[in-house]
Amino acid sequence: MIAKVYVTLKKGVLDPQGKAVQHSLESIGYKEAEDVRIGKFIEIKLADIPKPDAEKKVKEMCEKLLANTVIENYRFEIL
Amino acid sequence: MIAKVYVTLKKGVLDPQGKAVQHSLESIGYKEAEDVRIGKFIEIKLADIPKPDAEKKVKEMCEKLLANTVIENYRFEIL
């Protein structure tokens, strides 16, 4: 079973890495990139446990370790 | 228009960051996380251009800047 977790900065939180990438894109000619935000994409290979348990566990993992919920949002899917 | 880009390490490429996260998860009791791979999730706000153009441009951005195609795969969607 695979969990895919997406961690993104909350709206309003500055993203200097994204800004740097946006400027780089602009400098190589991609002026249509108006804003860039960079987040994390985490793939977790899970042992075979029932899907509801997996959902509970992954939510806990996000809250405790994977995302800083003060400044980041997360969402995940279990496949 | 928003482009969502997912950049992941190719299979076989070592991911020390992922390993560190996996060990941290294990040490706080999540033994069901058997493997962790960490990639990037990039959101690009695009100027209003026709969708086929946007697809072409984003593909180019990935090849030229966002992904290192020697060790990384990318995929994207335009919304």
Backbone of each chain as ProteinMPNN parsed JSONL, in Angstrom:
{"seq_chain_A": "MIAKVYVTLKKGVLDPQGKAVQHSLESIGYKEAEDVRIGKFIEIKLADIPKPDAEKKVKEMCEKLLANTVIENYRFEIL", "coords_chain_A": {"N_chain_A": [[0.841, -1.188, 0.0], [0.477, 2.235, -0.786], [1.085, 5.478, 0.411], [0.437, 8.734, -0.578], [1.635, 11.822, 0.098], [1.045, 15.261, 0.239], [2.598, 18.192, 0.935], [2.147, 21.518, 1.556], [2.965, 25.025, 1.629], [1.14, 27.246, 3.712], [-1.264, 29.647, 2.574], [-0.115, 32.962, 2.343], [2.16, 32.538, 3.78], [5.522, 33.269, 3.37], [7.502, 32.259, 0.562], [10.52, 31.831, -0.144], [12.095, 30.089, -1.658], [10.407, 29.342, -3.735], [10.063, 31.859, -4.903], [12.667, 32.334, -5.809], [12.868, 30.341, -7.755], [10.88, 31.206, -9.477], [11.979, 33.627, -10.375], [14.228, 32.624, -11.656], [13.011, 31.163, -13.716], [11.848, 33.267, -15.092], [14.123, 34.614, -15.899], [15.152, 32.882, -17.769], [13.371, 33.162, -19.744], [10.678, 32.465, -19.347], [8.138, 34.115, -18.941], [5.507, 33.772, -18.422], [5.188, 32.378, -16.099], [3.835, 33.274, -13.304], [3.747, 33.058, -10.584], [5.332, 31.003, -8.175], [5.139, 28.234, -6.07], [6.602, 26.146, -3.709], [6.41, 22.871, -2.591], [6.318, 19.789, -0.67], [6.466, 16.411, -1.738], [5.616, 13.395, -0.662], [6.205, 9.99, -0.633], [5.032, 7.132, 0.841], [5.73, 3.853, 1.59], [3.613, 1.488, 2.777], [3.166, -1.059, 5.259], [1.042, -3.96, 4.927], [-1.861, -3.044, 6.066], [-5.229, -2.589, 7.285], [-7.22, -0.317, 5.274], [-8.623, 1.867, 6.645], [-7.144, 2.002, 9.046], [-4.656, 2.641, 7.995], [-5.185, 5.183, 6.998], [-5.635, 6.593, 9.357], [-3.145, 6.327, 10.632], [-1.415, 7.598, 8.794], [-2.373, 10.176, 8.839], [-1.706, 10.857, 11.461], [1.108, 10.675, 11.243], [1.594, 12.811, 9.528], [0.749, 14.975, 11.108], [2.493, 14.797, 13.246], [5.105, 14.639, 12.278], [5.606, 14.983, 9.442], [4.506, 17.336, 8.392], [4.637, 20.79, 9.214], [2.295, 22.051, 10.981], [1.746, 24.64, 11.674], [2.609, 26.358, 9.692], [2.172, 24.949, 7.381], [0.048, 23.173, 5.09], [-1.441, 19.937, 4.646], [-2.241, 17.173, 2.519], [-3.421, 13.899, 1.772], [-3.372, 10.757, 0.001], [-4.395, 7.363, -0.109], [-3.239, 4.582, -1.738]], "CA_chain_A": [[0.0, 0.0, 0.0], [1.288, 3.453, -0.901], [0.447, 6.749, 0.783], [1.043, 9.9, -1.209], [1.38, 12.979, 0.958], [1.424, 16.534, -0.36], [2.728, 19.216, 1.968], [2.294, 22.83, 0.898], [2.956, 26.17, 2.534], [-0.15, 27.93, 3.798], [-1.394, 30.944, 1.916], [0.349, 34.05, 3.19], [3.518, 32.254, 4.26], [6.498, 33.573, 2.325], [8.18, 31.102, -0.008], [11.698, 32.346, -0.858], [12.542, 29.095, -2.648], [9.516, 29.521, -4.878], [10.398, 33.144, -5.539], [13.934, 32.147, -6.529], [12.578, 29.555, -8.957], [10.116, 32.056, -10.395], [12.925, 34.546, -11.003], [15.047, 31.857, -12.603], [12.183, 30.889, -14.898], [11.712, 34.529, -15.817], [15.398, 34.982, -16.516], [15.399, 32.063, -18.962], [12.392, 33.489, -20.779], [9.304, 32.033, -19.087], [7.468, 35.217, -18.245], [4.131, 33.382, -18.078], [5.153, 31.838, -14.731], [3.602, 34.483, -12.503], [4.05, 32.781, -9.182], [5.736, 29.617, -7.962], [5.154, 27.817, -4.661], [7.22, 24.823, -3.672], [6.037, 22.04, -1.457], [6.932, 18.476, -0.655], [5.662, 15.285, -2.171], [6.209, 12.288, 0.095], [5.599, 8.686, -0.899], [5.326, 6.194, 1.936], [5.323, 2.466, 1.37], [3.065, 1.019, 4.051], [2.902, -2.481, 5.45], [-0.369, -4.252, 4.644], [-2.789, -2.87, 7.175], [-6.516, -2.181, 6.699], [-7.163, 1.063, 4.799], [-8.971, 2.882, 7.66], [-5.994, 2.131, 9.947], [-3.612, 3.351, 7.258], [-5.548, 6.599, 6.956], [-5.425, 7.153, 10.693], [-1.704, 6.383, 10.882], [-0.768, 8.598, 7.939], [-2.772, 11.476, 9.371], [-0.852, 11.091, 12.623], [2.477, 10.93, 10.772], [1.616, 14.18, 9.003], [0.62, 15.93, 12.212], [3.612, 14.709, 14.186], [6.456, 14.74, 11.703], [5.815, 15.339, 8.034], [4.137, 18.725, 8.117], [4.605, 21.748, 10.322], [0.926, 22.536, 10.746], [1.652, 26.08, 11.898], [2.809, 27.075, 8.428], [1.956, 24.093, 6.218], [-1.118, 22.303, 4.936], [-1.114, 18.66, 4.009], [-3.324, 16.276, 2.148], [-2.812, 12.631, 1.362], [-4.248, 9.721, -0.545], [-3.87, 6.014, 0.111], [-3.515, 3.805, -2.959]], "C_chain_A": [[0.883, 1.249, 0.0], [0.462, 4.65, -0.41], [1.194, 7.867, 0.071], [0.648, 11.134, -0.416], [1.893, 14.23, 0.259], [1.453, 17.581, 0.738], [2.992, 20.551, 1.28], [2.302, 23.93, 1.951], [1.567, 26.788, 2.551], [-0.093, 29.236, 3.028], [-0.888, 32.033, 2.861], [1.726, 33.815, 3.774], [4.493, 32.488, 3.11], [7.218, 32.316, 1.853], [9.385, 31.573, -0.822], [12.216, 31.385, -1.92], [11.709, 29.211, -3.932], [9.822, 30.797, -5.641], [11.669, 33.015, -6.383], [13.696, 31.391, -7.832], [11.821, 30.412, -9.973], [11.039, 33.038, -11.121], [13.819, 33.834, -12.014], [14.275, 31.56, -13.876], [12.061, 32.148, -15.757], [13.003, 34.838, -16.573], [15.738, 34.088, -17.705], [14.228, 32.169, -19.94], [10.952, 33.086, -20.511], [8.565, 33.069, -18.255], [6.043, 34.845, -17.837], [4.037, 32.723, -16.694], [5.048, 33.013, -13.769], [3.901, 34.283, -11.026], [4.404, 31.305, -9.055], [5.745, 29.35, -6.461], [5.707, 26.397, -4.639], [6.84, 24.088, -2.399], [6.738, 20.704, -1.525], [5.928, 17.428, -1.103], [6.316, 14.051, -1.56], [5.469, 10.995, -0.208], [6.014, 7.71, 0.194], [4.826, 4.808, 1.565], [4.88, 1.911, 2.714], [2.955, -0.491, 4.077], [1.412, -2.724, 5.187], [-1.208, -4.171, 5.913], [-4.112, -2.408, 6.565], [-6.51, -0.681, 6.362], [-7.569, 2.103, 5.853], [-7.842, 3.1, 8.662], [-4.901, 2.945, 9.274], [-3.915, 4.841, 7.24], [-5.281, 7.288, 8.282], [-3.934, 7.355, 10.959], [-1.047, 7.501, 10.075], [-1.133, 9.999, 8.404], [-1.9, 11.831, 10.578], [0.585, 11.421, 12.218], [2.61, 12.362, 10.268], [1.632, 15.187, 10.146], [1.89, 15.963, 13.059], [4.955, 15.003, 13.55], [6.512, 15.375, 10.323], [5.492, 16.79, 7.712], [4.261, 19.547, 9.389], [3.276, 22.482, 10.183], [0.731, 24.012, 11.084], [1.72, 26.829, 10.558], [2.479, 26.24, 7.192], [0.601, 23.378, 6.263], [-0.649, 20.964, 4.388], [-2.402, 18.006, 3.537], [-2.673, 14.984, 1.702], [-3.853, 11.724, 0.744], [-3.562, 8.379, -0.33], [-4.233, 5.176, -1.108], [-3.145, 2.333, -2.759]], "O_chain_A": [[1.899, 1.309, 0.693], [-0.704, 4.807, -0.772], [2.422, 7.938, 0.112], [-0.534, 11.446, -0.278], [3.016, 14.265, -0.245], [0.443, 17.826, 1.397], [3.947, 20.689, 0.516], [1.72, 23.784, 3.026], [0.895, 26.847, 1.521], [0.965, 29.842, 2.854], [-1.205, 32.02, 4.051], [2.393, 34.752, 4.211], [4.308, 31.965, 2.011], [7.509, 31.42, 2.646], [9.297, 31.703, -2.043], [12.716, 31.813, -2.96], [12.234, 29.182, -5.045], [9.837, 30.812, -6.872], [11.742, 33.511, -7.508], [14.243, 31.743, -8.877], [12.087, 30.352, -11.173], [10.902, 33.257, -12.325], [14.126, 34.367, -13.081], [14.805, 31.687, -14.979], [12.158, 32.094, -16.983], [12.979, 35.264, -17.727], [16.526, 34.483, -18.564], [14.11, 31.358, -20.86], [10.081, 33.329, -21.347], [8.391, 32.923, -17.045], [5.437, 35.521, -17.005], [2.938, 32.531, -16.174], [6.044, 33.666, -13.457], [4.263, 35.221, -10.315], [3.838, 30.46, -9.75], [6.287, 30.133, -5.681], [5.323, 25.556, -5.451], [6.937, 24.617, -1.291], [7.643, 20.504, -2.336], [4.723, 17.543, -0.88], [7.446, 13.707, -1.907], [4.25, 10.917, -0.055], [7.202, 7.495, 0.435], [3.648, 4.618, 1.265], [5.656, 1.865, 3.668], [2.688, -1.127, 3.058], [0.615, -1.786, 5.223], [-1.252, -5.104, 6.716], [-4.126, -1.89, 5.448], [-5.887, 0.12, 7.059], [-6.913, 3.14, 5.95], [-7.596, 4.229, 9.088], [-4.295, 3.823, 9.888], [-3.024, 5.667, 7.44], [-4.774, 8.409, 8.331], [-3.511, 8.404, 11.444], [-0.229, 8.258, 10.597], [-0.302, 10.906, 8.369], [-1.419, 12.957, 10.701], [1.203, 12.329, 12.775], [3.601, 13.04, 10.538], [2.425, 16.129, 10.151], [2.309, 17.022, 13.528], [5.846, 15.551, 14.198], [7.373, 16.215, 10.062], [6.133, 17.4, 6.857], [4.02, 19.058, 10.493], [3.14, 23.407, 9.381], [-0.33, 24.575, 10.814], [0.992, 27.794, 10.328], [2.502, 26.757, 6.075], [0.091, 23.034, 7.329], [0.401, 20.868, 3.752], [-3.486, 18.245, 4.069], [-1.509, 14.971, 1.301], [-5.056, 11.901, 0.94], [-2.336, 8.267, -0.363], [-5.405, 5.075, -1.469], [-3.307, 1.526, -3.674]]}, "seq_chain_B": "MIAKVYVTLKKGVLDPQGKAVQHSLESIGYKEAEDVRIGKFIEIKLADIPKPDAEKKVKEMCEKLLANTVIENYRFEIL", "coords_chain_B": {"N_chain_B": [[-4.573, 30.117, -14.519], [-3.319, 27.037, -13.349], [-0.379, 25.17, -12.9], [0.518, 22.005, -11.82], [3.281, 20.451, -10.646], [5.048, 17.476, -10.246], [7.914, 16.246, -8.901], [10.016, 13.561, -8.764], [12.428, 11.312, -7.346], [14.272, 9.094, -9.43], [13.737, 5.542, -9.635], [16.002, 3.561, -7.839], [17.785, 5.554, -7.385], [19.493, 6.791, -4.642], [17.934, 7.955, -1.636], [18.602, 9.81, 0.785], [17.319, 11.675, 2.433], [14.703, 10.746, 2.514], [15.201, 8.281, 3.741], [16.045, 9.151, 6.262], [13.686, 10.315, 7.218], [12.081, 8.058, 7.273], [13.361, 6.552, 9.263], [12.966, 8.279, 11.403], [10.177, 8.194, 11.612], [9.899, 5.523, 12.316], [11.181, 5.557, 14.782], [9.401, 6.995, 16.308], [7.395, 5.252, 16.524], [6.021, 4.36, 14.256], [6.062, 1.726, 12.678], [4.973, 0.663, 10.448], [5.614, 2.169, 8.27], [7.392, 1.427, 5.668], [9.072, 2.275, 3.683], [10.281, 5.4, 2.562], [10.031, 8.006, 0.244], [11.131, 11.078, -0.916], [9.945, 13.817, -2.69], [9.476, 16.696, -4.87], [6.893, 19.128, -4.913], [5.511, 21.287, -7.022], [3.876, 24.279, -7.537], [2.701, 26.241, -10.093], [1.658, 29.385, -10.997], [0.146, 30.33, -13.857], [0.175, 32.711, -16.534], [-2.689, 33.689, -18.506], [-2.751, 31.624, -21.015], [-3.25, 29.692, -24.011], [-4.238, 26.264, -23.393], [-2.732, 24.114, -24.7], [-0.338, 25.468, -25.319], [0.475, 26.118, -22.744], [1.002, 23.572, -21.75], [3.188, 22.836, -23.316], [5.061, 24.79, -22.568], [5.345, 24.311, -19.791], [6.38, 21.765, -19.804], [8.864, 22.289, -20.969], [9.924, 23.986, -18.957], [10.211, 22.136, -16.894], [12.106, 20.38, -17.982], [14.275, 22.079, -18.33], [14.752, 23.432, -15.926], [13.253, 22.693, -13.546], [13.373, 19.952, -12.965], [15.962, 17.558, -12.532], [16.785, 15.698, -14.994], [18.458, 13.557, -15.167], [18.492, 12.178, -12.77], [15.937, 12.421, -11.859], [12.382, 12.013, -12.192], [9.521, 13.567, -13.734], [6.149, 14.73, -13.555], [3.219, 16.4, -14.674], [0.258, 18.422, -14.258], [-2.216, 20.46, -15.769], [-4.352, 22.841, -14.583]], "CA_chain_B": [[-4.294, 28.713, -14.795], [-2.323, 26.513, -12.4], [0.301, 23.924, -13.258], [1.035, 21.275, -10.661], [4.397, 19.632, -11.115], [5.542, 16.531, -9.247], [9.255, 15.796, -9.256], [10.378, 12.445, -7.873], [13.69, 10.648, -7.667], [14.108, 7.854, -10.177], [13.966, 4.281, -8.929], [17.409, 3.194, -7.821], [18.579, 6.678, -6.88], [19.413, 6.826, -3.185], [17.198, 9.099, -1.095], [18.96, 9.891, 2.209], [16.295, 12.445, 3.154], [13.612, 9.804, 2.732], [15.65, 7.298, 4.746], [16.035, 9.826, 7.564], [12.284, 10.447, 7.631], [11.584, 6.722, 7.599], [13.897, 6.199, 10.583], [12.282, 9.103, 12.415], [8.833, 7.622, 11.781], [10.064, 4.272, 13.05], [11.566, 5.832, 16.173], [8.244, 7.462, 17.075], [6.432, 4.164, 16.647], [5.308, 3.987, 13.02], [6.844, 0.675, 12.036], [4.345, 0.278, 9.175], [6.212, 2.928, 7.166], [8.509, 0.558, 5.287], [9.995, 3.029, 2.847], [9.824, 6.772, 2.316], [10.762, 8.716, -0.814], [10.696, 12.469, -0.867], [10.075, 14.556, -3.944], [9.016, 18.07, -4.799], [5.581, 19.434, -5.465], [5.675, 22.682, -7.434], [2.665, 24.878, -8.105], [3.048, 27.419, -10.893], [0.529, 30.174, -11.485], [0.483, 30.715, -15.228], [-0.626, 33.718, -17.215], [-3.703, 33.038, -19.341], [-2.341, 31.25, -22.368], [-4.014, 28.476, -24.364], [-3.76, 25.091, -22.662], [-1.634, 23.385, -25.364], [0.881, 26.259, -25.113], [0.866, 25.966, -21.342], [1.604, 22.251, -21.597], [4.512, 22.877, -23.946], [5.934, 25.633, -21.743], [5.634, 23.671, -18.505], [7.298, 20.66, -20.111], [10.184, 22.906, -21.135], [10.397, 24.434, -17.633], [10.64, 20.945, -16.159], [13.341, 19.855, -18.575], [15.38, 23.026, -18.235], [15.049, 23.964, -14.592], [12.601, 22.17, -12.342], [13.801, 18.589, -12.66], [17.237, 17.082, -13.062], [16.255, 14.479, -15.638], [19.39, 12.432, -15.013], [18.14, 11.397, -11.578], [14.554, 12.661, -11.427], [11.232, 11.985, -13.092], [8.529, 14.577, -13.415], [4.877, 14.708, -14.253], [2.513, 17.622, -14.322], [-1.112, 18.587, -14.744], [-2.597, 21.865, -15.911], [-5.752, 22.971, -14.14]], "C_chain_B": [[-3.16, 28.238, -13.871], [-1.685, 25.246, -12.971], [0.817, 23.286, -11.976], [2.085, 20.295, -11.159], [4.88, 18.752, -9.961], [6.9, 16.029, -9.707], [9.67, 14.723, -8.263], [11.729, 11.868, -8.292], [13.411, 9.38, -8.453], [14.358, 6.663, -9.276], [15.456, 3.986, -8.954], [18.307, 4.315, -7.346], [18.385, 6.743, -5.365], [18.716, 8.088, -2.696], [17.476, 9.205, 0.409], [17.933, 10.665, 3.039], [15.109, 11.535, 3.494], [13.958, 8.784, 3.803], [15.598, 7.908, 6.144], [14.612, 9.944, 8.094], [11.731, 9.089, 8.038], [12.08, 6.291, 8.989], [13.236, 7.011, 11.694], [10.889, 8.554, 12.684], [8.911, 6.353, 12.624], [10.319, 4.567, 14.527], [10.409, 6.416, 16.985], [7.086, 6.468, 16.991], [5.691, 3.743, 15.392], [6.123, 2.985, 12.218], [6.236, 0.27, 10.69], [4.855, 1.096, 7.984], [7.487, 2.217, 6.729], [9.533, 1.292, 4.432], [9.409, 4.416, 2.606], [10.685, 7.38, 1.221], [10.228, 10.139, -0.825], [10.963, 13.166, -2.194], [9.589, 15.978, -3.75], [7.652, 18.205, -5.448], [5.6, 20.931, -5.77], [4.386, 23.183, -8.074], [3.046, 26.158, -8.84], [1.771, 28.112, -11.341], [0.929, 30.707, -12.856], [-0.405, 31.847, -15.716], [-1.638, 32.998, -18.109], [-3.191, 32.835, -20.759], [-3.106, 29.981, -22.715], [-3.384, 27.226, -23.737], [-2.635, 24.318, -23.379], [-0.3, 24.126, -25.225], [1.401, 26.079, -23.695], [1.556, 24.625, -21.148], [3.022, 22.217, -22.153], [5.5, 23.636, -23.047], [6.332, 24.92, -20.452], [6.584, 22.49, -18.712], [8.732, 21.198, -20.246], [10.774, 23.352, -19.79], [10.937, 23.259, -16.834], [11.993, 20.462, -16.668], [14.529, 20.762, -18.293], [15.743, 23.398, -16.805], [14.508, 23.135, -13.434], [13.063, 20.771, -11.964], [15.196, 18.35, -13.228], [16.937, 15.719, -13.678], [17.234, 13.31, -15.612], [18.94, 11.547, -13.844], [16.67, 11.542, -11.168], [13.544, 12.463, -12.567], [10.314, 13.145, -12.759], [7.229, 14.236, -14.127], [4.145, 15.971, -13.847], [1.092, 17.577, -14.835], [-1.408, 20.074, -14.782], [-4.068, 21.977, -15.534], [-6.273, 24.374, -14.434]], "O_chain_B": [[-2.18, 28.949, -13.65], [-2.382, 24.36, -13.466], [1.464, 23.936, -11.157], [1.806, 19.426, -11.986], [5.091, 19.228, -8.846], [7.018, 15.45, -10.786], [9.674, 14.957, -7.054], [12.11, 11.938, -9.461], [12.44, 8.674, -8.184], [15.087, 6.752, -8.287], [16.102, 4.145, -9.99], [19.449, 4.08, -6.951], [17.257, 6.75, -4.872], [18.887, 9.163, -3.272], [16.673, 8.741, 1.219], [17.704, 10.349, 4.206], [14.588, 11.555, 4.609], [13.136, 8.457, 4.659], [15.16, 7.261, 7.095], [14.36, 9.702, 9.274], [11.003, 8.977, 9.024], [11.321, 5.738, 9.785], [12.979, 6.5, 12.784], [10.464, 8.457, 13.835], [8.099, 6.137, 13.524], [9.754, 3.92, 15.409], [10.424, 6.346, 18.214], [5.95, 6.789, 17.339], [4.827, 2.869, 15.446], [6.776, 3.325, 11.231], [6.894, -0.386, 9.883], [4.571, 0.768, 6.832], [8.539, 2.384, 7.345], [10.719, 0.966, 4.455], [8.197, 4.578, 2.465], [11.912, 7.285, 1.258], [9.02, 10.365, -0.751], [12.065, 13.105, -2.74], [9.324, 16.416, -2.63], [7.312, 17.496, -6.396], [5.697, 21.748, -4.855], [3.874, 22.59, -9.024], [3.65, 27.056, -8.254], [0.913, 27.507, -11.983], [1.913, 31.433, -12.997], [-1.581, 31.933, -15.36], [-1.456, 31.824, -18.43], [-3.2, 33.749, -21.584], [-3.564, 29.269, -21.822], [-2.167, 27.141, -23.574], [-1.675, 23.906, -22.728], [0.744, 23.5, -25.036], [2.6, 25.911, -23.471], [2.576, 24.541, -20.464], [3.932, 21.651, -21.547], [6.618, 23.182, -22.803], [7.5, 24.922, -20.065], [7.476, 22.248, -17.899], [9.678, 20.627, -19.703], [11.953, 23.132, -19.512], [11.976, 23.359, -16.182], [12.902, 20.174, -15.889], [15.641, 20.294, -18.05], [16.909, 23.65, -16.504], [15.213, 22.898, -12.453], [13.137, 20.437, -10.782], [15.553, 18.882, -14.279], [16.846, 14.714, -12.973], [16.878, 12.195, -15.993], [19.001, 10.32, -13.925], [16.211, 10.87, -10.244], [13.834, 12.717, -13.736], [10.324, 13.65, -11.637], [7.213, 13.553, -15.152], [4.42, 16.546, -12.793], [0.761, 16.798, -15.729], [-0.927, 20.845, -13.953], [-4.92, 21.29, -16.098], [-7.428, 24.679, -14.137]]}, "name": "protein", "num_of_chains": 2, "seq": "MIAKVYVTLKKGVLDPQGKAVQHSLESIGYKEAEDVRIGKFIEIKLADIPKPDAEKKVKEMCEKLLANTVIENYRFEILMIAKVYVTLKKGVLDPQGKAVQHSLESIGYKEAEDVRIGKFIEIKLADIPKPDAEKKVKEMCEKLLANTVIENYRFEIL"}
